[in-house]
């Protein structure tokens, strides 16, 4: 099932998501598959639960499109439940990021080169792993979503002011996208 993606301006994107208990959400595998389907339909590489309106600590990533640049990302498809960043280190480096909730805006964002993470997969198996390069970047981007942060928060005040009108337009649905979205400033029935 494909969900509409929640657009910039919706309060769910600014809320720190809650942890999930295994018995609390028995259909977590199906939800993760639906999130992958939603992400692929929008041509994304990552999607967090708040982006489909669910305030829970869950995100999915398929970094396979980056395998040309980093061969170890071939078949890098993972589900992250209740992730906790244990450590971020290395040189910060810039990469031009975008977000399915903020279509048509891409900006250079600086992030640390490596991240060590504790998380559960869709089978509730626990992992503690270190990721680097583009995998670390996508994980940090999606992790920000479950903490109520957006990549635009990492921009300078000047850059944020320059894109302010575009962000307002996105929240009003004044944007051309090829996937279903839900816009917070669009009133129903009009």
N, C-alpha and C positions, 0 to 999 in steps of 0.2 A: 504494500500500500504506500502510495506517495503522499506525503504530507505537504501542505503549503509551508513555505519558509517565512518565518516571522521577520518583518522588516525593521530596520533601524527606527528607534523611537518607542518601541513597545517596552513597557516596564519589565517584562520577563527577561529581557536581555541584560538588564542591570541588576538583577537579583542574584545573590550568591545561592547557588543550587544546593539542595539537601542531599545527603548520602542516601543510598538505596540499600535496603535490607533484602537478602535473598528471598525470604518468604513474602515480602511486601509486593514484589513485582514478578510473579511466576512466568510471565510472558516476555521476559527480558530478551531472549534470543530472537523472538519474532519482531520486537521493537527495534533491535539492532539491525535486522535484515531490512525492515522498512526504512530505517534511517539510511542504510547504504543505497537502497533503491531511490530514495529522495535525493540523496547527494549525487548519484550518477546522473539522474535526470536533469540536474542543474549544472552538471559538469564540474563538480567540486572535488576536492581531495580530502576534505574533513567536514564533519557536521556534529555539532553538539546538541544535546536534548533541548536546551533553552531556545535554540533556533527553530524548533518545531512546537514551541509553546510549553514544553515540559521542564519544570524547574527541578531537575535531578542531575546528579553527577555522573553523566554518561556522555561519551563522545565516541565517534567512529572515524577511522582514517584509512584511506587507501592511497598511499604515496607512490604507487606503481608508475604514474605518469612522469615522475622524476627519475626513473631508472636510467634514462640516457645520460643524465648528469652524475648520478650516484648508483652504479650497478647493484649495490646491496639492497636497494629499494625495490628490486624486481619482486613482485608478489608480496609487498609490504601492506597487508590488510589486517587491521586489528580493531578490537573493541576494547574500550577503556572504561571501567566502572569504578567509581569511588577513587579516582586517581588522586595522588598526593605527590607534589614535587618535593623531593628530598634535598635536591641540590641542583643549582644551575651554575655552570662555570665556563671558562674559556673566553676568548676574545669576542666582544660583541661585533656582529657583522650585519650589514644592511641587505635586505631582500625586498623586492617589490611585492607586497601582500595585497590581497583582496579578500572579500568576505561575501558569502551568499546572502547575508542579511543586509549588506551594504553594496548593492550592485553598482557597477560602472564607476567605482572609486577604487583606485589602486595607489598605494603610497609606499615609499621605502620605510621599513621598520627595522630597528636595531634590536637584536636578541642575542643572548648568549649562545655559544657554539654547541654546548652539551647540556643535557638534562638527565638527572637520575630520578626515576619515578617508581612509586609503589602503586599497584593497581590490580584489579581483578578483570578477568576476561568474561565472556558471556556464559561460561560454564562455572563461574565463581572460583576459578583457579587463581591463586595469588602469584604475582610476579613482582620482582624488584629488578629493574633493568636501566641501563644507561643508553641513551640515544644521542646521536650526533648529527650534524649537518642539517639537511632538509627535513629529515624525520623529526629531529629535535624542534625545529622551527614550527612544523605543523602541529606537533603536540603542544608546544607552548601557546600557539594561537588558539587551539581548541580548549586548552586548559583555562585560558583567560575567559572564555565564554562561560564555563561552569562557575567561575568566580565573579561573574557579572561585569566583566571588562571587555572592551572592544579594541581592535587594532588602532582605531582612530585616537584612543586615549594616549597612545605612545607618540603621537605627533607633537610637533612644537605648537605653541599657541598661535603662531602666525599661520602655519599650515592648516590648523583646525578652523581658523577664521576664514581662510580662503575656500574651504569646502563646505562651510556652514549652510549655504543656500542649497547645495546639492543634497546634503543630509536632510534638510527640511523637506525638500521635494520628494525624497525617497519615502519619508514617513507618511506623506500625503498620497503616495501612489503615482507620483509624476516621474516615472522611470520606465524604460522599455526593457522588459525581461522576458526570457523564453521559458520560464518556469513559474509555477504557481506561487504566489506570495500573499501574505496577509499584512495589510498596512494599518498601523495603529490610528492614523488620523483620518481614515476613510470611514465615514458613517454608513452603517447598514441601512438599506431601504432607500437610498438616494440614487 
